[in-house]
């Protein structure tokens, strides 16, 4: 796994979903994002490959909320964010 993320971007879908989240979850994600960028393997993020999805991973914001991302050539793209059921839409 990558030690530190140098470059990242948010998909249009991610931005739209993020703004619909409760403010408390947005704040928690912002804190988790900072941690993720420094150490993507941090245990509290529970990052893992999404089963059945090629080159896609998920991470935890809380036990109920998740974010998904994909590594690309020069960094990564945050793809979706929301409750655990976002994984069913992949």
C-alpha positions as CSV (number, residue, x, y, z in Angstrom):
1,X,0.0,0.0,0.0
2,X,1.1,3.6,-0.6
3,X,2.8,5.3,2.3
4,X,1.7,8.9,1.6
5,X,-0.7,10.3,-1.0
6,X,0.8,13.1,-3.0
7,X,-2.0,13.9,-5.4
8,X,-5.8,13.3,-5.3
9,X,-9.0,14.5,-6.7
10,X,-12.7,14.2,-6.1
11,X,-15.2,12.9,-8.7
12,X,-18.2,15.0,-9.5
13,X,-20.4,12.3,-7.9
14,X,-18.3,12.4,-4.7
15,X,-18.7,16.2,-4.4
16,X,-22.4,16.0,-4.9
17,X,-22.8,13.2,-2.3
18,X,-20.5,14.9,0.2
19,X,-22.6,18.1,0.2
20,X,-25.7,16.0,1.0
21,X,-24.1,14.4,4.1
22,X,-24.9,15.6,7.6
23,X,-22.4,18.3,8.7
24,X,-21.0,16.1,11.5
25,X,-20.2,13.4,8.9
26,X,-18.6,15.9,6.6
27,X,-16.4,17.1,9.5
28,X,-15.5,13.5,10.4
29,X,-14.6,12.8,6.8
30,X,-12.4,15.9,6.6
31,X,-10.5,14.6,9.7
32,X,-10.2,11.1,8.2
33,X,-9.0,12.5,4.9
34,X,-6.1,14.2,6.7
35,X,-5.2,10.9,8.3
36,X,-5.7,9.0,5.1
37,X,-3.4,11.3,3.1
38,X,-0.6,10.8,5.7
39,X,-1.1,7.1,6.3
40,X,-3.6,5.3,4.0
41,X,-3.0,2.1,6.0
42,X,-4.0,3.5,9.3
43,X,-6.2,0.9,11.1
44,X,-9.0,3.3,12.0
45,X,-9.7,3.8,8.3
46,X,-10.2,0.1,7.7
47,X,-9.1,0.5,4.0
48,X,-9.7,-2.6,1.9
49,X,-10.2,-3.7,-1.7
50,X,-13.8,-3.8,-2.8
51,X,-14.7,-7.4,-3.6
52,X,-15.6,-7.9,-7.2
53,X,-14.5,-4.4,-8.2
54,X,-11.2,-4.1,-10.1
55,X,-8.9,-1.4,-8.7
56,X,-11.5,0.1,-6.3
57,X,-11.1,0.4,-2.6
58,X,-13.2,1.5,0.4
59,X,-12.4,3.2,3.7
60,X,-14.5,3.9,6.8
61,X,-15.6,7.3,8.1
62,X,-17.7,5.8,10.8
63,X,-19.2,2.3,11.2
64,X,-22.2,3.5,9.0
65,X,-20.4,5.8,6.5
66,X,-17.8,4.9,3.8
67,X,-15.9,6.4,1.0
68,X,-14.6,4.7,-2.1
69,X,-11.5,5.5,-4.2
70,X,-9.4,4.3,-7.0
71,X,-5.7,4.6,-7.5
72,X,-4.7,6.2,-10.8
73,X,-1.3,6.8,-12.4
74,X,-0.4,10.0,-10.5
75,X,-2.5,9.6,-7.3
76,X,-6.0,8.7,-6.6
77,X,-9.7,9.7,-7.2
78,X,-12.3,9.7,-4.4
79,X,-15.3,8.2,-6.2
80,X,-18.3,8.0,-3.8
81,X,-19.2,8.7,-0.2
82,X,-22.2,7.8,1.9
83,X,-23.7,5.1,4.0
84,X,-22.5,1.5,3.7
85,X,-25.0,0.8,0.9
86,X,-22.9,2.8,-1.6
87,X,-20.9,-0.4,-2.0
88,X,-24.0,-2.0,-3.5
89,X,-24.0,0.6,-6.3
90,X,-20.5,-0.1,-7.5
